[in-house]
Amino acid sequence: MQEKDMVNDILSMVNSSLTGYANVIAQCADQNLRQTLQQIRNSDEQFQYNLFRVAEQKGYYQPAQQASPQEVQQVRNTLGH
């Protein structure tokens, strides 16, 4: 297996895990467990971002074009934030 394939597989697995954490956290009533899961999620998000940056630098991943400030504002307005 090539390095590019391994990096992309790991990114895919971490992204799936992050989705799973979001679902579990949203349904967690125990505050201590919720905080623990949030800490794990935050750590995984940081790992994912660091690996994404490496993949991007090596040309393994081509991100979507950056959004303009107007597009960002439109999303904020739409979502009410």
Phi, psi and omega in degrees: 000135180283155180304317180302316180295319179296316179298314180295324176296316180296317178301317180297316180295317180294319178299320177295319178298319180298322176296318178298316177301316181301317180294317181291316180300318182298336183251007185271122180269334181282116186297320180295315178295319179301314180295321178297314178296322178295321178295318178296315178301314181299319178296316179294324177297320178294316177300314180300316182295317179297317179292322176302316180298318177298313180299319179296315181296325181275357180080016179280341185220130177249105182289163175295158178301143181295145178284146176284161176304324179294320179293321177297315180296321179298318178295317178301315180297318181296319182272356177076030180243000000 
